[in-house]
Each structure stands twice: as C-alpha cells, then as structure tokens.
Amino acid sequence: MINQIKKLSDTFAKVLESCPEITYIGDGVLRTKVKDVTLEEGIILGNKLKEILKRYRGITGYGRGLAAPQIGEGGAVFVTFVDDDFKVYINPKIVSHSKGLNLFRESCLSCGYLSVDVKRPVSIEIKYVNENGDIKSEKADGFLARLLQHEYDHMEGIINIDKAEPASIEFMSDDPLKAKLRDVK
Ligand SMILES: [Zn+2]
C-alpha cells in the first residue's frame, strides 16, 4: 500500500510538472457551468483537449476523457479516448437515460489520485456536434455510457466526488483500467 501510494504520488508529481493546464478540486472553474461554443471555437478547444489528454496519457498510461473546465476553459466541449481514438463532443446534451443504475469506481484527472464509487444510469442518449459540424445523436451503454456521463457532469460544474457513494473515497487502484461496472444491490 505504501509503495503504491508512493508510485501514484510520483506519477502525480510528473503530471503537475508536465500538464500545468490541468485544474484541480478547489478551482472555481470546475464548479462553473460551461457555455455553448461556435463550431470554430469547439474545434480549437477540442484540439487543445486532445493534445493535453495525450500528454497526460503519455505519463500515466490512463485517462479516457477530458472536459474544458479541467483545463480552465468555459466552453461546452469534452473529448474521449476510446478504442485508441480521440473523439470530440461539442455542445453535448444528455437527452435521455435509463432508469436502471450501475456502479463503477471512477477516477478523475481533477481529483489527483483519489477514486470513488458512483452510481449512474446504465445507458444514455447524447446529442452533440462533431468536428465536421454535423449534429449527432449517440446511444451508449456499458463503459462508454459511464464515461460520457462523467464528462458531461463537468459541463454542469459537477465532479464525480459530488456523487460518491458514502465512505467510498479511496486512493486509486494501481491500474484504474481494471475497474469494472458492477450491479447495484
Ligand atoms: Zn473528470
């Protein structure tokens, strides 16, 4: 445990040095609702988010999403990294979600090396604009639904720890990629 915490804190020190754009709990920007952007603004912001998430991944080996407030920006944009590919969501809106919930141990770039159990709907539908300016509608379940909801919360000024199951806050497991979706009892 001590070794694991030491390893995580060494990695976090590298992140602080190499990704100075990232904002952390306590920064008001993470608590501010974003504003819709133009397509041009969305593309610029999306590229910036992709570049920073790529840099972060280069250090840590994980990190599957990054939202504008997490780099101090107030525009409605987030990016995901799924199946070795980045995807940009401009002016996203979750338009529906399932009644059923599941549980997942979430970590967040803005929470350092803390993780929490969060209950969220199993599936969602999200509308957004892509980098070509097309209005898209996407239905998601499984891990993708989880990731999109986490990133969308950043658009609303909400961080995963706000939705933590009581007493579930912990140091991240060594490999957050091993976290699995679990049924709600
Ligand atoms: Zn986050």
Residues whose N, C-alpha, C, O or C-beta is under 5 A from the ligand:
A	BS01	ZN	S107 C108 L109
